[in-house]
Amino acid sequence: MFSSQTSSFQDSIDVEERDDFDSEDLAGYSQKIQLNCYYTIYLYQGTSLTLIDSSLPSEAEPELRTYISRRLSKGALLGGMGNIATVELSIPEQAVGCYCCLLEQERSPEQPDTDGNGYVICFMGGSEKGLNLFRLELDKYVQGLHSSLQTPELQNLETEVRPYLSQWYEESVMHIYRVVQLVQNDIGFLLHAALSHTHVEVVNSDERTKADVSRFVKAASLQGLSQQDTTAASLCRAISEDTQSALIIDISTSPPTLTNTVSNRFCDDWSQAFLNAAERCNPFLLRQILENFKLKAIQDMNTLKRFVRQAEMSHYALFRCYQFLQGCGNGDVLLQNARAEHSDLPEACSIISVLEEFLMEQSQATA
């Protein structure tokens, strides 16, 4: 049983052997590289596109404009919703992932017929599959331009808009990489905090680092992905707050000092996969590993819930529960989540209590 679980874990972290990225997508990331990133912003009025600013080479921008015009004519760009595809341009990469979003202008009583007018923002870099992993971050980043685009004739282009567009890759894609680089071998503590709903506090730090850590923990958590409802998630956080203190990351030292650290074998095993990807300076591979990490945790959670239901009628199933929790290395987190989800089911809660006692006795015996 344990060998099959080890194989399953290896399959989960070995994303290079999976179909998440084609071999040609990964080929460019096998060595440390500096990825070329580009941006372009157009004014969209009626059916015409007018270039406002671009970091693309002069010969590549008209090619992009032709592509965007075709997408707009087909109704493929919806207001506020990013669209990601591969485009071929006259740039060193030739084919590159391209994120496009139409930001429609707010209608006013004086101009009721402005439907379809607005700005088209394009971000180019990496591959289509890579950018798709950061779609939510890119959507949010583009929305941050709304207030800056209300200035007449974009008089703030050089002071606000251009600097903001130039930072799209650093702000929307690189935050996971920065956090792994920051905490290095301690990344397992952050992963455990995310799964267990433990509050993470960053002290003696700048705002960007605090935001990076917060975004990492949110991205690594299962909230909104598992079958927990709002009440169960709240109960899970309450259980965590009662049993352990917040994880403190003090940035005043180098490397940072972490206090109230808790981890387990599951998070420690995954840590090496994150460190290996960070060595390649590959934020896309890091994000795929993060998604696989969450997927494995959800799969294990569903397995435990199935065993708990079976254990209500079978002592052998209870033993299988115990074996599974021993083997997966994530028993503390899984039981915490299971207790929250089954808080209104007395029989399930009693089984979970028995399992918690088993694991506690095992932990004390091996201490």
C-alpha positions as CSV (number, residue, x, y, z in Angstrom):
1,M,0.0,0.0,0.0
2,F,2.8,2.4,0.9
3,S,4.7,1.8,-2.3
4,S,1.7,2.7,-4.4
5,Q,1.3,5.9,-2.4
6,T,4.9,6.8,-3.0
7,S,4.5,6.2,-6.7
8,S,1.4,8.4,-6.7
9,F,3.3,11.2,-4.9
10,Q,6.1,10.9,-7.4
11,D,3.7,11.1,-10.3
12,S,2.2,14.3,-8.8
13,I,5.4,16.2,-8.3
14,D,7.1,15.0,-11.6
15,V,5.3,17.5,-13.7
16,E,7.8,17.3,-16.5
17,E,6.7,13.7,-17.3
18,R,3.0,14.8,-17.3
19,D,0.9,16.4,-20.0
20,D,0.7,19.8,-18.1
21,F,3.6,21.0,-20.3
22,D,4.7,19.7,-23.6
23,S,8.4,18.9,-23.9
24,E,8.9,21.9,-26.1
25,D,7.3,24.1,-23.6
26,L,9.8,23.0,-21.0
27,A,12.8,22.9,-23.2
28,G,13.3,26.7,-22.8
29,Y,13.3,26.5,-19.1
30,S,15.9,23.7,-18.5
31,Q,18.5,26.4,-17.9
32,K,18.4,29.7,-16.0
33,I,17.1,32.3,-18.4
34,Q,15.8,35.8,-18.4
35,L,12.4,35.7,-20.1
36,N,11.5,38.4,-22.5
37,C,8.2,40.1,-21.7
38,Y,6.2,42.6,-23.6
39,Y,3.1,44.7,-23.2
40,T,0.9,46.7,-25.6
41,I,-2.1,49.0,-25.0
42,Y,-4.5,50.1,-27.7
43,L,-7.4,52.6,-27.7
44,Y,-10.5,50.8,-29.1
45,Q,-13.2,52.9,-30.7
46,G,-15.9,51.4,-32.7
47,T,-14.0,49.0,-34.9
48,S,-10.6,50.8,-34.9
49,L,-7.5,50.2,-32.8
50,T,-5.1,53.0,-32.1
51,L,-1.7,52.3,-30.6
52,I,-1.0,54.1,-27.3
53,D,2.1,52.4,-26.1
54,S,4.1,49.2,-26.6
55,S,7.3,47.5,-25.6
56,L,7.3,45.3,-28.7
57,P,9.8,45.8,-31.5
58,S,8.4,48.1,-34.2
59,E,8.0,45.3,-36.7
60,A,6.1,43.1,-34.3
61,E,3.4,45.6,-33.2
62,P,1.5,45.7,-36.5
63,E,1.3,41.9,-36.5
64,L,-0.2,42.0,-33.0
65,R,-2.7,44.7,-34.0
66,T,-3.8,42.5,-36.9
67,Y,-4.3,39.6,-34.6
68,I,-6.3,41.7,-32.0
69,S,-8.5,43.2,-34.8
70,R,-9.4,39.7,-35.9
71,R,-10.3,38.7,-32.4
72,L,-12.4,41.7,-31.9
73,S,-14.3,41.3,-35.1
74,K,-15.2,37.7,-34.1
75,G,-16.4,38.9,-30.7
76,A,-13.7,36.8,-29.0
77,L,-12.7,39.6,-26.5
78,L,-15.3,40.2,-23.8
79,G,-15.1,43.2,-21.5
80,G,-13.1,42.5,-18.4
81,M,-12.4,38.9,-19.3
82,G,-8.8,37.9,-20.3
83,N,-8.2,35.8,-23.4
84,I,-5.0,33.7,-23.7
85,A,-3.6,32.3,-26.9
86,T,-0.3,31.7,-28.8
87,V,0.7,34.4,-31.3
88,E,3.5,34.4,-33.8
89,L,5.3,37.7,-34.0
90,S,8.6,39.1,-35.3
91,I,10.4,38.7,-31.9
92,P,13.2,36.4,-30.9
93,E,10.7,33.9,-29.4
94,Q,8.6,33.9,-32.6
95,A,5.7,32.1,-30.9
96,V,4.7,33.5,-27.5
97,G,1.8,33.3,-25.1
98,C,-0.4,36.4,-25.3
99,Y,-2.9,37.6,-22.7
100,C,-5.5,40.1,-24.1
101,C,-8.2,41.9,-22.2
102,L,-10.7,44.6,-23.2
103,L,-11.3,47.2,-20.6
104,E,-14.5,49.0,-21.6
105,Q,-15.0,52.6,-20.8
106,E,-17.5,53.5,-18.2
107,R,-20.7,54.9,-19.8
108,S,-21.8,58.4,-18.7
109,P,-25.2,60.1,-19.2
110,E,-23.5,62.5,-21.7
111,Q,-22.1,59.6,-23.8
112,P,-24.6,56.7,-23.7
113,D,-23.4,55.1,-26.9
114,T,-19.9,54.1,-25.8
115,D,-20.6,50.4,-25.9
116,G,-17.5,48.6,-27.2
117,N,-15.2,51.5,-26.6
118,G,-12.3,51.2,-24.3
119,Y,-8.7,49.9,-24.1
120,V,-7.2,46.6,-25.2
121,I,-4.3,45.5,-23.0
122,C,-1.9,42.8,-24.1
123,F,0.8,41.0,-22.1
124,M,3.2,38.7,-23.9
125,G,5.7,36.3,-22.5
126,G,6.3,32.6,-21.9
127,S,3.8,30.1,-23.4
128,E,0.1,30.0,-23.6
129,K,-0.1,27.1,-21.1
130,G,2.2,29.0,-18.7
131,L,0.1,32.2,-18.8
132,N,-3.1,30.2,-18.3
133,L,-1.8,29.2,-14.9
134,F,-1.9,32.9,-13.9
135,R,-5.1,33.9,-15.6
136,L,-6.7,35.1,-12.3
137,E,-3.7,37.2,-11.4
138,L,-3.5,38.7,-14.8
139,D,-7.3,39.6,-14.8
140,K,-6.9,41.2,-11.4
141,Y,-3.8,43.1,-12.5
142,V,-5.5,44.5,-15.6
143,Q,-8.4,45.7,-13.5
144,G,-5.9,47.7,-11.5
145,L,-5.5,50.0,-14.5
146,H,-9.1,51.2,-14.5
147,S,-8.6,54.3,-12.4
148,S,-5.4,55.3,-14.3
149,L,-7.2,55.1,-17.7
150,Q,-9.8,57.7,-16.7
151,T,-7.4,60.6,-17.3
152,P,-8.2,62.6,-20.4
153,E,-5.8,61.7,-23.3
154,L,-3.8,59.6,-20.9
155,Q,-1.7,62.5,-19.7
156,N,-0.4,60.0,-17.0
157,L,1.0,57.6,-19.6
158,E,4.6,58.0,-18.6
159,T,4.1,58.5,-14.9
160,E,1.5,55.8,-14.2
161,V,0.3,53.7,-17.1
162,R,3.6,52.7,-18.6
163,P,5.4,51.8,-15.4
164,Y,2.3,49.8,-14.3
165,L,2.2,47.8,-17.6
166,S,6.0,47.3,-17.5
167,Q,5.7,45.5,-14.2
168,W,3.0,43.0,-15.2
169,Y,5.3,40.0,-15.2
170,E,7.0,40.8,-11.9
171,E,3.7,41.5,-10.1
172,S,1.4,38.8,-11.7
173,V,3.7,35.9,-12.3
174,M,6.9,36.1,-10.2
175,H,5.4,36.3,-6.7
176,I,5.5,32.5,-6.1
177,Y,9.1,32.4,-7.2
178,R,10.0,35.3,-4.9
179,V,8.5,33.6,-1.9
180,V,10.3,30.3,-2.5
181,Q,13.6,32.2,-2.9
182,L,12.8,34.1,0.3
183,V,12.2,31.1,2.6
184,Q,14.2,28.4,0.7
185,N,14.2,25.2,2.7
186,D,11.5,26.5,5.1
187,I,8.9,26.5,2.3
188,G,7.3,23.3,3.8
189,F,6.2,25.4,6.8
190,L,4.3,27.8,4.5
191,L,2.7,24.9,2.6
192,H,1.5,23.4,5.9
193,A,0.2,26.8,7.1
194,A,-1.8,27.1,3.9
195,L,-3.4,23.7,4.1
196,S,-4.2,24.0,7.8
197,H,-5.6,27.5,7.6
198,T,-2.9,28.8,9.9
199,H,-2.5,32.6,9.9
200,V,0.8,33.8,8.6
201,E,2.3,37.1,9.8
202,V,5.2,38.8,8.1
203,V,7.1,41.2,10.3
204,N,9.9,43.8,9.6
205,S,9.2,43.7,5.9
206,D,8.2,45.9,3.1
207,E,4.6,45.8,1.7
208,R,5.5,43.9,-1.4
209,T,7.0,41.0,0.5
210,K,4.0,40.9,2.8
211,A,1.7,40.8,-0.3
212,D,3.8,38.1,-1.9
213,V,3.6,35.8,1.1
214,S,-0.2,36.4,1.5
215,R,-0.8,35.6,-2.2
216,F,1.3,32.5,-1.9
217,V,-0.6,31.2,1.1
218,K,-3.9,31.9,-0.6
219,A,-2.8,30.2,-3.8
220,A,-1.6,27.1,-1.8
221,S,-4.8,26.8,0.3
222,L,-7.7,24.6,-0.5
223,Q,-10.4,27.1,0.2
224,G,-12.8,27.3,-2.6
225,L,-11.4,24.1,-4.2
226,S,-12.5,21.3,-1.9
227,Q,-16.1,20.6,-1.1
228,Q,-16.1,22.6,2.0
229,D,-18.9,25.1,2.5
230,T,-18.3,28.5,4.2
231,T,-19.3,27.1,7.6
232,A,-16.9,24.2,7.4
233,A,-14.1,26.4,6.3
234,S,-14.8,28.8,9.2
235,L,-14.8,25.8,11.6
236,C,-11.5,24.6,10.2
237,R,-9.9,28.0,10.8
238,A,-11.3,28.1,14.3
239,I,-9.8,24.6,15.0
240,S,-6.4,25.8,13.7
241,E,-6.5,29.0,15.9
242,D,-7.3,26.9,19.0
243,T,-4.5,24.4,18.4
244,Q,-1.5,26.4,17.1
245,S,-0.2,30.0,17.0
246,A,0.3,32.0,13.9
247,L,3.4,31.3,11.8
248,I,5.7,34.4,12.1
249,I,8.2,35.2,9.4
250,D,10.8,37.8,10.5
251,I,12.5,39.4,7.4
252,S,15.0,41.4,9.5
253,T,17.4,38.5,9.5
254,S,19.0,36.7,6.5
255,P,17.8,34.2,5.9
256,P,14.4,35.1,7.5
257,T,13.6,33.6,10.9
258,L,10.4,31.6,11.2
259,T,8.6,31.1,14.5
260,N,5.9,28.7,15.5
261,T,6.8,26.4,12.6
262,V,4.7,23.2,12.0
263,S,5.1,20.9,9.0
264,N,4.6,17.2,8.2
265,R,6.1,14.6,5.8
266,F,3.7,15.5,3.0
267,C,4.7,19.2,2.9
268,D,8.4,18.4,3.4
269,D,8.4,16.0,0.5
270,W,6.8,18.6,-1.8
271,S,9.3,21.2,-0.7
272,Q,12.1,19.8,-2.8
273,A,10.0,20.0,-5.9
274,F,9.5,23.7,-5.3
275,L,13.2,24.3,-4.6
276,N,14.2,22.4,-7.8
277,A,11.8,24.6,-9.9
278,A,13.1,27.8,-8.3
279,E,16.7,26.9,-9.2
280,R,15.5,27.0,-12.9
281,C,14.0,30.5,-12.4
282,N,10.8,29.0,-13.8
283,P,7.6,30.6,-12.3
284,F,5.4,28.6,-14.6
285,L,6.7,25.3,-13.5
286,L,6.5,26.5,-9.9
287,R,2.8,27.3,-10.4
288,Q,2.1,23.9,-11.9
289,I,3.8,22.2,-9.0
290,L,1.6,24.3,-6.6
291,E,-1.5,23.2,-8.5
292,N,-0.4,19.5,-8.3
293,F,0.3,19.9,-4.6
294,K,-3.2,21.1,-4.0
295,L,-4.7,18.4,-6.3
296,K,-2.9,15.7,-4.3
297,A,-4.1,17.1,-1.0
298,I,-7.7,17.2,-2.3
299,Q,-7.4,13.6,-3.6
300,D,-6.2,12.5,-0.2
301,M,-8.9,14.4,1.5
302,N,-11.6,12.7,-0.6
303,T,-10.0,9.3,0.0
304,L,-10.1,9.9,3.8
305,K,-13.7,10.9,3.7
306,R,-14.6,7.8,1.8
307,F,-12.8,5.6,4.3
308,V,-14.5,7.4,7.2
309,R,-17.9,6.7,5.7
310,Q,-16.9,3.0,5.3
311,A,-15.5,2.9,8.8
312,E,-19.0,3.7,10.3
313,M,-19.9,0.2,9.3
314,S,-16.6,-1.7,9.3
315,H,-13.7,-2.0,11.7
316,Y,-11.5,-3.1,8.9
317,A,-12.2,0.2,7.1
318,L,-11.2,2.0,10.3
319,F,-7.9,0.1,10.1
320,R,-7.5,1.1,6.5
321,C,-8.1,4.7,7.5
322,Y,-5.3,4.5,10.0
323,Q,-3.0,2.9,7.4
324,F,-3.8,5.6,4.9
325,L,-3.1,8.4,7.3
326,Q,0.2,6.8,8.3
327,G,1.2,6.5,4.6
328,C,0.1,9.8,3.2
329,G,2.2,11.9,5.6
330,N,-0.6,14.6,5.9
331,G,-2.7,13.0,8.6
332,D,-2.9,16.1,10.9
333,V,-4.2,18.4,8.1
334,L,-6.6,15.8,6.6
335,L,-8.1,15.1,10.0
336,Q,-8.5,18.8,10.8
337,N,-10.3,19.3,7.6
338,A,-12.4,16.2,8.0
339,R,-13.5,17.2,11.5
340,A,-14.6,20.6,10.2
341,E,-16.5,19.1,7.3
342,H,-18.2,16.4,9.5
343,S,-18.9,18.7,12.5
344,D,-22.6,17.9,12.3
345,L,-22.2,14.1,12.0
346,P,-21.6,12.5,15.4
347,E,-20.6,9.1,14.1
348,A,-18.0,10.5,11.8
349,C,-16.6,12.8,14.5
350,S,-16.2,9.8,16.8
351,I,-14.2,7.9,14.2
352,I,-12.1,11.0,13.5
353,S,-11.4,11.2,17.3
354,V,-10.2,7.6,17.3
355,L,-7.9,8.2,14.4
356,E,-6.5,11.3,16.0
357,E,-5.7,9.3,19.2
358,F,-4.0,6.6,17.0
359,L,-1.8,9.2,15.3
360,M,-1.0,10.9,18.6
361,E,0.1,7.6,20.2
362,Q,2.2,6.8,17.2
363,S,3.8,10.3,17.3
364,Q,4.6,9.9,21.0
365,A,6.0,6.4,20.5
366,T,8.4,7.6,17.8
367,A,9.4,10.8,19.6
